[in-house]
Amino acid sequence: MRVALLSPYSLSVPGGVQGQVLGLARALRRIGVDARVIGPTDGPPPEPGVTTVGPSIGFASNGSVSPMAEDQAVASERTLEALRVLQPDVLHLHEPLVPGPTSAALLGSEIPKVGTFHAAAESGANAYKGLRKLAVPAAKRLAVRVAVSPDARATAESALGGSYLLLPNGVDVDAYAKVDPIVGEGPTALFCGRHEPRKGLGVLLDAWVGLDRDVQLWVASDGPETEALMERHTPRVE
């Protein structure tokens, strides 16, 4: 079986949706499925099995910045051409209603489709509702609808109707199991996420100041707030 997994966001940029797309493709290959990935990339594809539809540009979306296809028309055309060449048996569309590769495949291909909905926020629901006249019939083209969390399912159900299989995001266990752990000196907490208001690192640092315990915090990743948050010099934070 050949499966094409499509991402509306740049596969060169770290992100939850992109991580799930690439990780799921690798997992499918391990069990003998011919899994191909289609989406925007910035520069060469990040790993084998990825077909690029062009570069991305940042769009403000859902309290963050989403790296979506810079030229939607070109990306859509390249997506449909890639599907004609690959001839997959099934399409797995992540965020199927986001403009770009996923929506092009949703509306422009008759291949059976699975759609996974990741968004879980008021702004995400408003985006669905704002395009309700188009989104509701478009979503009916999906053979199976999947949501990654109860909140994502509630967001999609309220705006689009329909039923959704709840399937939480997977974790590539091998990537962590093969790494030698770093042991902290005493109790240690780890924050790993984009440094932006939606992820709440600023709130965590506010709380850390008032924490009356001998515990340290390790902060990983980066983002638009990194410099400002580092300038706080919050104690017991690295």
NORDA-V965002 format. One line per field, one symbol per residue. ss: DSSP state (A for helix, B for strand, O for the rest). phi: phi as a letter, one per 20 degrees, with the letter a starting at -180 (. if undefined). A space follows every 50 residues. Layout:
# NORDA-V965002
ss->???
phi->???
This chain:
# NORDA-V965002
ss->OBBBBBBOBOOOOOOAAAAAAAAAAAAAAAOOOBBBBBBOOOOOOOOOOB BBOOOBBBBBBOOBBBBBBOOAAAAAAAAAAAAAAAOOOBBBBBOOOOOO AAAAAAAAOOOOBBBBBOOOOAAAAAAAAAOAAAAAAAAOOOOBBBBOOA AAAAAAAAAAOOOOBBOOOOOOAAAAAOOOOOOOOOOBBBBBOOOOAAAO AAAAAAAAAOOOOOOBBBBBOOOOOAAAAAOOOOOOBO
phi->.ddddddedgfedfafffffffffffffffdneedddcrfbdnfgfafnd dedpfdbfdfblmbcdeegfdffffffffffffffflfebddeelfefgp gfffffedcefgcdddddfbagffffffffdgfefffffffefcdccebg ffffffffedmndcfecggecffgfefedffdeeengcdcdcafebgfen fffffgffgefebecdcdddmbrfegfffffflffmcc
